Amino acid sequence: MNVTVEDVAACRKKLTITFPREEIDQKFTARFTELEREALVPGFRPGRAPRRLIEKRFRDAVTEEVRVKLVAEGFEKAIEEQNLDVIGEPAVDADKIELPDEGEMTFSIELEVRPEFDLPDDYSQIPLDKVERPQVTDESVTQALARLREQSGRLEAVEEGGEAGDNDILTCDLAIQAGDVMVVDRTDVRLPVAEIAVEGIRLANLPELLKGAKVGETKTVKITIGDEADNEDVRGKEAELRVKIGAIARVVLPDDEALLKAAEYEDMDALKAAVRRQEEARSDSAYRRAREAAVEEWLLETVPFDLPEDLVKRHANRLLQRQLVNLQYRGIPSQEIESRLGEIRGASTEQAARDLRLHFILGAISEKEGIEATDAELDARVRFIAAQYHRKEDRLHEEMDAEGTLDSLRGQILDDKVLRMLLEKSTAGEAEDEAAAEAAPQEEPSGMAEDEPADAPADEAAEDAADMETT
């Protein structure tokens, strides 16, 4: 067998594989010899049929067997001989590869290979000194306690004839019209008496417009649509903001006694102490994420390389579909989604390239440093997820295994370990206390839970990880 390799694009190679006639004939001979011993031919006992009859009767079937075998063996041997690190599926239509009756057999396969790059020898230069830890102050604790009180509040309808005030929630019909173009037209939307953005249009004067409004009134004001608007065609244009008030609701905050009961604490000192611990845990978590983000950016800037184009496209398409589904779920009109499609697609491609680049870099570092994700670590992560979602651990493990998300979860654990190693090796981080990153979650008042864990059972990253598996 002879193999030639040609570079056709970044991280994409074309293999041309040729089998000489002698090797092809050897395959035919070996298979017909087997059939002489095994084949059942009418009129002959097993093993007694003439060779010429065997060859005539089974020629087509054997030709197909030999063809398929040569393609499979040729691809496997070529990968091994050329020492290629293949990712994704090879671009080949095996059914179109022909085995000629005479002469050699030649066919080509295009495939994506793992990008090659040099890793930095010194990780101590990662610039982490500019990453600041969020400070927990008496003021921030007071603000967190106020947020907890707001979360425990209840909405009550404002009496007939009452006027809207700060932080009230209004049910309204909202319209923004620029000339003949109806930019926004929504009914029964909930608006706070606060500055907000609708479809990228910042409504800085909304509080002034709504304060003092009564049910049944229609308020209008002239605005200029900013450059952040989702609809590019109306950016910079004058428009009319029109709000018709249908109902006004006011948040009634609980007193200390009701707040303590909702948070399940006996006194305010204990609740404030719990809030402070929770804010410190949030600070540690935010600081850790910021340091990891700094490491990732340093790696991306320090280790440049080209990516397989088709792999980026596949990953970008998945990100695009997820984003479109998310926009639809949020009730964004289809026309608006269509108008933003180019922008969303561009962002998805950029994010896909970043994700894949980081994936390859962290993977290469884990191999170089001998870092692995153990089964015990994987089981511990599944146990954590099961507890978060109130699931049985063994059942969740089975589901994730069947869906293929266990491999993705193992990859996440491996990435975490690599990032932790890089943080430890950075001179800028030597004096930092990383114990908080490993600490167990702090006790927290009711209503102040952290966001859902990133490692959800239906981890979408598993789909993308499949594209990066070695063939």
C-alpha positions in Angstrom: 0.0 0.0 0.0 1.3 3.5 -0.9 0.1 6.7 0.8 0.6 10.3 -0.2 -0.4 13.3 2.0 -1.4 16.7 0.8 -2.3 19.8 2.8 -5.6 21.2 1.4 -6.5 23.7 4.1 -5.7 24.7 7.7 -5.8 21.4 9.7 -7.2 19.5 6.7 -5.3 16.9 4.7 -6.0 14.8 1.7 -4.8 11.2 1.8 -4.4 9.3 -1.5 -4.1 5.6 -0.9 -3.1 3.1 -3.6 -3.2 -0.7 -3.4 -1.1 -2.6 -6.0 -2.7 -5.4 -7.9 -0.7 -8.0 -6.0 -2.1 -7.0 -2.7 -5.7 -7.0 -4.1 -5.3 -10.4 -5.6 -4.0 -11.7 -2.3 -7.2 -10.6 -0.6 -9.3 -12.4 -3.3 -7.3 -15.6 -3.0 -7.5 -15.7 0.8 -11.3 -15.1 0.7 -12.0 -17.7 -2.1 -9.9 -20.2 -0.1 -12.1 -19.7 2.9 -15.2 -20.2 0.8 -13.9 -23.4 -0.6 -14.0 -24.8 2.9 -17.2 -23.2 4.0 -19.6 -22.4 1.1 -22.7 -24.5 0.5 -23.0 -25.1 -3.3 -26.0 -27.1 -4.6 -24.9 -30.6 -5.8 -21.6 -30.6 -3.8 -20.7 -31.5 -0.2 -19.1 -28.7 1.8 -15.5 -28.3 0.8 -15.9 -30.3 -2.5 -17.1 -27.6 -4.9 -14.6 -26.7 -7.6 -12.6 -23.5 -7.2 -13.7 -22.1 -10.6 -17.4 -22.6 -9.6 -16.8 -20.9 -6.2 -15.2 -17.9 -7.9 -18.0 -17.7 -10.5 -20.8 -18.0 -7.9 -19.4 -15.6 -5.3 -17.4 -13.2 -7.4 -19.6 -10.2 -6.9 -20.0 -10.7 -3.1 -16.3 -11.3 -2.6 -15.5 -8.2 -4.7 -17.7 -6.1 -2.4 -16.1 -7.6 0.7 -12.6 -7.0 -0.6 -13.5 -3.4 -1.6 -14.9 -2.5 1.8 -12.0 -4.2 3.6 -9.4 -2.4 1.5 -11.0 1.0 2.2 -11.2 0.4 6.0 -7.7 -1.1 6.2 -6.2 1.5 4.0 -7.6 4.4 6.1 -6.5 2.8 9.3 -3.0 2.0 8.2 -2.6 5.4 6.5 -3.5 7.2 9.8 -1.0 5.0 11.7 1.8 5.3 9.2 1.5 9.1 8.8 1.0 9.6 12.6 -2.1 11.7 12.0 -4.2 13.0 14.9 -7.7 12.9 13.3 -10.7 14.7 14.6 -14.3 14.5 13.3 -15.4 12.3 10.5 -13.4 11.8 7.3 -14.9 13.3 4.1 -15.3 10.2 2.0 -18.2 8.4 0.3 -17.1 4.8 0.6 -19.9 3.7 -1.8 -18.3 5.7 -4.6 -14.9 4.0 -4.3 -14.5 1.4 -7.0 -12.4 -1.7 -7.1 -11.3 -2.2 -10.7 -11.1 -5.7 -12.3 -7.5 -5.1 -13.3 -4.7 -2.9 -12.1 -4.2 -1.0 -8.9 -7.0 0.5 -6.7 -6.6 4.2 -5.8 -8.9 6.4 -3.7 -8.7 9.7 -1.7 -9.9 10.8 1.7 -10.0 14.3 3.2 -9.9 14.6 6.9 -9.5 17.2 9.7 -6.5 16.8 12.0 -5.8 18.3 15.3 -4.0 21.6 15.1 -0.3 21.7 15.9 1.1 24.5 18.1 3.8 25.1 20.6 2.9 25.6 24.3 4.7 28.2 26.4 7.4 26.8 28.6 6.9 29.3 31.4 3.4 29.7 32.9 4.7 32.1 35.6 4.1 35.1 33.3 0.4 34.9 33.3 -0.8 38.4 34.3 -3.0 37.9 37.2 -1.9 40.8 39.3 -4.5 43.1 37.8 -7.4 40.8 38.7 -9.0 42.3 41.8 -11.1 40.5 44.4 -14.5 42.0 44.9 -14.6 43.5 48.3 -17.4 42.7 50.8 -18.2 45.8 52.8 -20.8 46.7 55.3 -22.5 48.7 52.5 -22.5 45.6 50.2 -24.0 43.5 52.9 -26.7 46.1 53.6 -27.5 46.1 49.8 -27.6 42.3 49.7 -30.0 42.3 52.7 -32.1 44.9 50.9 -32.3 42.6 47.9 -33.3 39.7 50.1 -36.1 41.9 51.5 -37.2 42.8 48.0 -37.2 39.1 47.0 -39.4 38.4 49.9 -41.8 41.2 49.1 -45.3 40.8 47.6 -47.0 42.7 44.9 -50.3 44.5 45.7 -52.5 46.3 43.3 -52.5 50.1 43.8 -56.0 51.4 44.7 -58.1 53.0 42.0 -57.0 56.5 41.2 -53.5 55.8 42.7 -50.4 57.1 40.9 -47.4 55.1 39.9 -44.2 55.6 41.9 -40.6 54.5 42.1 -40.1 50.8 41.6 -43.8 50.1 40.9 -44.6 47.4 38.3 -47.0 48.5 35.6 -48.9 46.3 33.2 -49.0 48.3 29.9 -49.4 48.3 26.1 -46.0 49.5 24.8 -45.3 51.0 21.4 -42.3 52.6 19.8 -43.0 54.1 16.3 -40.4 55.8 14.1 -42.2 57.5 11.3 -44.3 54.8 9.5 -42.2 52.0 11.1 -43.7 50.3 14.1 -40.5 49.3 15.9 -42.0 47.8 19.0 -45.7 46.9 19.5 -46.4 44.8 22.6 -49.5 44.3 24.8 -49.8 43.5 28.5 -46.1 43.9 29.2 -44.8 44.4 32.7 -42.7 47.6 33.0 -40.9 48.8 36.2 -40.8 52.5 36.9 -37.1 52.4 36.1 -34.7 52.9 33.2 -34.8 49.8 31.0 -34.0 48.7 27.4 -36.5 47.1 25.1 -35.1 45.3 22.0 -31.9 47.2 22.5 -33.6 50.6 22.7 -32.6 52.3 26.0 -35.6 54.1 27.6 -33.7 56.5 29.8 -36.8 58.8 30.3 -39.2 55.9 31.2 -39.2 56.6 34.9 -40.0 60.3 34.4 -42.8 59.3 31.9 -44.4 56.8 34.2 -44.2 58.5 37.6 -47.6 59.8 38.6 -49.4 57.9 35.8 -52.8 56.4 36.6 -54.6 53.3 35.2 -56.2 54.1 31.9 -53.9 56.9 30.9 -51.7 56.9 27.8 -48.3 58.6 28.1 -46.2 59.6 25.1 -42.8 61.1 24.7 -40.3 61.7 21.9 -37.1 59.7 22.0 -34.0 59.2 19.8 -33.2 55.5 19.1 -29.6 54.8 20.0 -27.0 52.8 18.1 -27.6 49.8 20.5 -31.0 49.1 19.0 -31.5 45.6 17.7 -33.1 46.9 14.5 -30.2 48.5 12.5 -32.7 50.4 10.2 -34.0 52.6 12.9 -30.8 53.5 14.8 -30.4 57.3 15.2 -34.0 58.0 14.2 -36.6 60.0 16.1 -39.5 58.0 17.5 -42.5 58.2 19.7 -42.7 56.1 22.8 -46.3 55.4 23.8 -47.4 53.6 26.9 -51.0 52.8 27.9 -51.3 51.9 31.6 -53.5 48.9 32.3 -52.7 48.2 36.0 -50.3 49.3 38.7 -48.8 47.0 41.3 -46.6 48.0 44.2 -44.0 45.9 46.0 -44.8 45.7 49.7 -41.6 44.9 51.6 -41.8 42.6 54.7 -40.9 43.9 58.1 -38.0 42.4 60.1 -40.3 39.7 61.7 -41.7 38.6 58.3 -38.2 38.6 56.7 -36.7 36.5 59.5 -39.6 34.0 59.1 -39.1 33.8 55.3 -35.4 33.4 55.7 -35.7 31.0 58.6 -33.5 32.9 61.0 -34.2 33.8 64.7 -32.7 37.3 64.8 -31.3 40.0 62.5 -27.8 39.6 63.7 -27.7 35.9 62.6 -29.3 36.8 59.3 -26.8 39.6 58.6 -24.0 37.2 59.4 -25.4 34.6 57.0 -25.8 37.3 54.3 -22.1 38.4 54.8 -20.9 34.8 54.5 -22.9 34.4 51.3 -21.5 37.7 49.9 -18.0 36.5 50.8 -18.7 33.2 49.0 -19.9 35.1 46.0 -16.8 37.3 46.1 -14.6 34.2 46.2 -16.5 32.7 43.3 -16.4 35.8 41.2 -12.7 36.3 41.9 -11.9 32.7 40.9 -13.8 33.1 37.7 -12.1 36.3 36.9 -8.7 34.7 37.4 -9.6 31.8 35.3 -10.8 34.1 32.6 -7.5 36.0 32.7 -5.6 32.7 32.3 -7.8 31.8 29.3 -7.2 35.1 27.6 -3.5 34.8 28.1 -3.5 31.3 26.6 -5.5 32.5 23.6 -3.2 35.4 23.0 0.0 33.4 23.6 -0.8 30.3 21.6 -2.0 31.3 18.1 -2.9 28.6 15.5 -5.3 27.9 12.7 -8.5 25.9 13.3 -10.3 23.3 11.1 -12.8 25.4 9.2 -15.5 22.7 9.0 -15.2 22.0 12.7 -15.7 25.7 13.5 -18.7 25.9 11.2 -20.3 22.8 12.9 -19.8 24.2 16.4 -21.0 27.7 15.3 -24.2 26.2 13.8 -24.9 24.5 17.1 -24.3 27.8 19.0 -26.5 29.6 16.5 -29.4 27.2 16.9 -29.2 27.4 20.7 -29.3 31.2 20.5 -32.3 31.2 18.2 -34.2 28.8 20.4 -33.4 31.0 23.4 -34.7 34.1 21.6 -37.9 32.3 20.6 -38.3 31.1 24.2 -38.0 34.7 25.4 -40.8 35.7 23.0 -38.7 37.8 20.6 -40.8 38.3 17.4 -39.6 36.2 14.4 -39.2 39.3 12.3 -36.8 40.8 14.8 -34.8 37.5 15.0 -34.6 37.5 11.3 -33.3 41.0 11.2 -30.6 40.1 13.7 -29.6 36.8 12.1 -26.4 38.1 10.6 -25.3 39.6 13.8 -26.1 36.4 15.8 -24.4 34.2 13.3 -21.2 36.3 13.4 -21.2 36.2 17.2 -21.7 32.4 17.2 -18.8 31.9 14.8 -16.5 34.1 16.9 -17.6 32.2 20.1 -17.2 28.8 18.4 -13.6 29.7 17.4 -12.7 30.8 20.9 -14.3 27.7 22.5 -12.4 25.3 20.1 -9.1 27.1 20.4 -9.3 27.0 24.2 -10.3 23.3 24.1 -7.3 22.3 22.1 -4.9 24.4 24.2 -6.1 23.0 27.5 -6.1 19.5 26.1 -2.5 19.8 25.0 -1.5 21.1 28.4 -3.2 18.2 30.1 -1.3 15.8 28.0 2.1 17.6 28.5 1.6 17.8 32.2 0.1 14.4 32.7 -3.2 15.7 34.1 -6.2 13.3 34.1 -9.8 13.4 35.2 -10.3 10.2 37.4 -13.4 8.1 37.7 -13.6 9.1 41.3 -13.7 12.8 40.3 -16.3 12.1 37.7 -18.5 10.3 40.2 -18.1 13.1 42.7 -19.2 15.6 40.1 -22.3 13.5 39.1 -23.1 13.2 42.8 -23.0 17.0 43.1 -25.3 17.5 40.1 -27.7 14.8 41.4 -27.9 16.7 44.8 -28.5 20.0 43.0 -31.4 18.6 40.9 -32.7 16.3 43.6 -32.0 13.2 41.4 -30.9 9.7 42.2 -27.2 9.5 41.6 -27.2 6.1 39.9 -30.1 7.0 37.6 -28.5 10.3 36.6 -25.2 8.5 35.9 -27.0 6.1 33.6 -28.8 8.8 31.7 -25.7 10.9 31.2 -23.8 7.8 30.1 -26.6 7.0 27.5 -26.6 10.6 26.3 -22.9 10.8 26.0 -22.6 13.7 28.4 -20.3 11.9 30.8 -17.4 12.4 28.4 -18.2 16.1 28.3 -18.4 16.3 32.1 -15.0 14.5 32.3 -13.6 17.1 29.9 -14.9 19.9 32.1 -13.2 18.4 35.1 -10.0 18.1 33.2 -10.2 21.8 32.1 -10.8 22.8 35.7 -7.7 20.9 36.8 -5.6 22.4 34.1 -6.7 26.0 35.0 -6.0 25.3 38.6 -2.5 24.1 37.8 -1.9 27.2 35.7 -3.1 29.4 38.6 -0.8 27.7 41.0 2.2 28.1 38.7 1.6 31.8 38.1 4.0 34.0 40.2 1.2 36.6 40.3 -1.0 34.1 42.1 1.5 32.6 44.5 0.4 34.7 47.4 -3.3 34.2 46.8 -5.3 31.9 49.0 -7.0 29.3 46.7 -8.6 27.4 49.6 -11.9 29.2 48.9 -12.1 27.6 45.5 -12.2 24.2 47.1 -14.4 25.1 50.1 -17.9 23.6 50.5 -20.8 26.0 49.7 -21.7 28.3 52.6 -25.0 28.2 54.4 -27.3 30.8 52.9 -30.6 32.4 53.7 -33.6 31.2 51.9 -34.1 33.1 48.6 -30.5 33.8 48.1 -29.4 30.6 46.3 -26.7 30.8 43.7 -27.4 30.3 40.0 -28.0 26.8 38.8 -24.8 24.8 38.4 -23.2 24.9 34.9 -22.9 21.1 34.9 -26.5 20.4 34.1 -27.6 16.8 33.2 -28.5 17.8 29.7 -25.1 19.3 29.0 -25.2 20.6 25.4 -21.5 20.7 25.2 -21.5 16.9 24.7 -22.7 17.4 21.1 -19.7 19.5 20.4 -17.3 17.2 22.2 -18.3 14.5 19.8 -16.9 16.5 16.9 -13.6 16.7 18.7 -13.1 13.0 19.4 -10.3 11.3 17.7 -11.6 9.0 15.0 
